[in-house]
Amino acid sequence: MNLRAGQRLRRNDDFRAVREQGRRLDCGAFLLTWRTRPAESTATPARVGVVASRAAVGDAVHRNRAKRRLREIYRKHQALVPPGLDLVLTARAALLRLEFPEVEQRFAQACRKLTPLKND
């Protein structure tokens, strides 16, 4: 199952807003940052963006593998994410050293802690 365009963060402004206004959860292998979208769009499904930098993860092969893993984990467990949230998953080098089920478990635990933020 692929993510539709409405389920992905695409614009730099969206990524920036999540990073600047959102909350962070350190999951060891990745960093999960989330933010509640404005009130008129809270009924829509959550959106996700995946980031893997050269400094944190490594060369292009490793960055692409890390992003594929995070996207697949999100696809499998997107029902755990409350609607109306924007997520940014930032890969770290440890992501590629851990087994896939371990990373899935960390994502599921992090999703239980997600709470919509009140927009001022």
C-alpha positions as CSV (number, residue, x, y, z in Angstrom):
1,M,0.0,0.0,0.0
2,N,1.5,3.3,-1.1
3,L,1.0,6.6,0.7
4,R,-1.3,9.0,-1.2
5,A,-0.3,12.6,-1.8
6,G,-2.6,13.7,1.0
7,Q,-0.8,11.4,3.5
8,R,2.7,12.9,2.9
9,L,4.4,16.1,3.8
10,R,5.7,17.6,0.6
11,R,6.5,21.3,1.2
12,N,9.5,22.6,3.1
13,D,7.1,25.0,5.0
14,D,5.2,22.0,6.3
15,F,8.4,20.3,7.5
16,R,9.6,23.5,9.1
17,A,6.3,24.1,10.9
18,V,6.5,20.6,12.4
19,R,10.1,21.0,13.5
20,E,9.6,24.5,15.0
21,Q,6.1,24.2,16.5
22,G,5.9,20.5,17.2
23,R,6.8,18.2,20.0
24,R,9.6,15.6,19.9
25,L,10.0,12.0,21.0
26,D,13.4,10.4,20.9
27,C,13.0,6.7,19.9
28,G,16.7,5.9,19.7
29,A,16.8,4.7,16.1
30,F,14.7,7.7,14.9
31,L,13.3,11.0,16.1
32,L,9.5,11.4,15.9
33,T,8.3,15.0,15.7
34,W,4.6,15.9,15.5
35,R,2.3,18.8,15.4
36,T,-1.5,19.3,15.2
37,R,-2.7,20.9,12.0
38,P,-5.2,23.8,12.1
39,A,-8.7,23.0,13.3
40,E,-10.3,22.8,9.8
41,S,-8.1,19.9,8.8
42,T,-8.2,17.8,12.0
43,A,-10.7,15.3,10.4
44,T,-8.2,14.4,7.7
45,P,-5.7,11.6,8.1
46,A,-2.3,12.2,9.6
47,R,0.5,13.2,7.2
48,V,4.1,12.0,7.4
49,G,7.4,13.1,6.1
50,V,10.6,11.1,6.3
51,V,14.1,12.6,6.6
52,A,17.5,10.9,6.5
53,S,20.6,13.1,6.4
54,R,24.1,12.1,5.1
55,A,25.6,13.2,8.4
56,A,23.3,11.0,10.5
57,V,22.8,8.0,8.3
58,G,25.5,7.8,5.7
59,D,25.7,7.5,1.9
60,A,22.7,7.4,-0.5
61,V,22.2,3.6,-0.2
62,H,21.9,3.8,3.6
63,R,19.7,6.9,3.5
64,N,17.3,5.3,1.0
65,R,17.2,2.1,3.0
66,A,16.5,4.0,6.2
67,K,13.7,6.0,4.6
68,R,12.1,2.9,3.1
69,R,12.1,1.3,6.5
70,L,10.4,4.3,8.2
71,R,7.8,4.6,5.4
72,E,7.0,0.9,5.6
73,I,6.6,1.1,9.4
74,Y,4.3,4.1,9.1
75,R,2.2,2.3,6.4
76,K,1.8,-0.7,8.6
77,H,0.9,1.2,11.8
78,Q,-0.7,4.4,10.5
79,A,-4.0,3.5,12.3
80,L,-2.1,4.2,15.6
81,V,-1.6,7.8,14.7
82,P,-4.5,10.2,15.6
83,P,-6.0,12.0,12.6
84,G,-5.1,15.7,12.0
85,L,-1.4,15.3,13.0
86,D,1.7,16.0,10.9
87,L,4.6,13.7,11.7
88,V,8.3,14.0,10.7
89,L,10.3,10.8,11.2
90,T,14.1,11.6,11.2
91,A,16.3,8.6,10.7
92,R,19.5,7.9,12.7
93,A,22.3,5.5,12.1
94,A,21.0,3.0,14.7
95,L,17.9,2.5,12.5
96,L,19.9,0.3,10.2
97,R,21.5,-1.7,13.0
98,L,18.3,-2.7,14.6
99,E,16.0,-5.5,13.5
100,F,12.8,-4.4,11.7
101,P,10.4,-5.8,14.4
102,E,12.3,-3.8,17.1
103,V,11.9,-0.6,15.1
104,E,8.2,-1.4,14.6
105,Q,7.8,-1.8,18.3
106,R,9.5,1.5,19.1
107,F,7.2,3.2,16.6
108,A,4.1,1.6,18.1
109,Q,5.2,2.7,21.6
110,A,5.8,6.2,20.4
111,C,2.4,6.4,18.8
112,R,0.8,5.6,22.1
113,K,2.3,8.8,23.5
114,L,1.1,11.1,20.7
115,T,-1.4,13.6,21.8
116,P,-2.9,16.4,19.7
117,L,-1.6,19.8,20.7
118,K,-3.9,22.8,21.1
119,N,-3.2,25.5,18.6
120,D,-3.2,29.0,19.9
